[in-house]
Amino acid sequence: MTTTDEWMTPLIRLKDIKKTYLMGRVPVPALRGVDMEIADGEMVAIMGPSGSGKTTLLNIIGLLDTPSVGSYRLDGDEVAKLSDRRRSQLRNKRLGFVFQVYNLLPRLTALENVMIPLVYGGVKKKDRRPQAEAAMRAVDLQDRMRHRPTELSGGEQQRVAIARALVNDPSVILADEPTGNLDSKSGEAIMDLIQQLHEDRKVTVAVVTHDSTIASRAERVVQLRDGTVVDGSSQEGAEENEGGA
C-alpha cells in the first residue's frame, strides 16, 4: 500500500480502487486495485507508461469518473458513489483542475474564463470579478485580463487555466500533463508557478506526468504499471530506484 510516511493527515485515501471499461462487450481493466494515500498539503507526481492508468486514476480522484469497485475517502468522507449532483458540487468547491489542453472558451476574455467556476458555484455576481481578478494576480496576469485566448501565448493560456483552478480556493489541485503543450522554457515556468502556489498556499497537488524532471519537483512519486501502484516512494527512494535501474 502506498502510504504517506512523512505526512500526518491523509486528505485522499483510495482503497482497492478498480475501474473497468467496456469496449463493446469486452471488459478492459484500467485500474486493478489501487491503494494510495495523499496527505493534506503534499505534492505528488503520478508517473507510468502509456496505458498504465494515470489519467483514469486522476479522473477518479477528481470526481470526474467513478470506480467500478473500491473506496475513495476525501477528507474522511466516502465519495466513490455520490450522486452526479453531489459530485459536481464537491468538485467545484474542493478541487481545481489543470489539463494539458487549456479548455478556455475563445469568445470570453481571460478574466471571464476564470469566472466560470464562480458562476457554477453560485457565487454572487458582485463577488465574482474581485475573486477572479485576485486569481489572475496570483498567476501574474493582471495585465492580460481582458485579452481573449487567441491573444495569449500557450504559457499565458495555461496560467489562465491555473487561475481558473484556483479561483474557488480549492484544497486540491489536479494537473494532467500541464506542460505537455508547452516548450521547455514555458513548461518550466508553469511548474515554477504550481510549486510556488503549493508552497505558499499549502494546497495539495497531484500531477500526472511522464517527465522525470517535472516529477522531481514533487515530494513523492507514485509509479503505476498495468493499473496498479508499483512504487510510491519519496523522492529519495525514487532516485535510488532510478539509479539502480
ABEGO torsion letter per residue (X at the ends): XBBBAABABBABBBBGBBBBBBBEABBBBABAGBBBBBBBGBBBBBBEBBGAGAAAAAAAAAGABBBABEBBBBGGBBAAABBAAAAAAAAAAABBBBBABAGBBAABBAAAAAAAAAAAAGBBAAAAAAAAAAAAAAAGAAAAAABBAAABBAAAAAAAAAAAAAAAGBABBBBBGAAAABBAAAAAAAAAAAAAAAAAAGBBBBBBBABAAAAAABABBBBBBGGBBABABBAAAAAAAAAAX
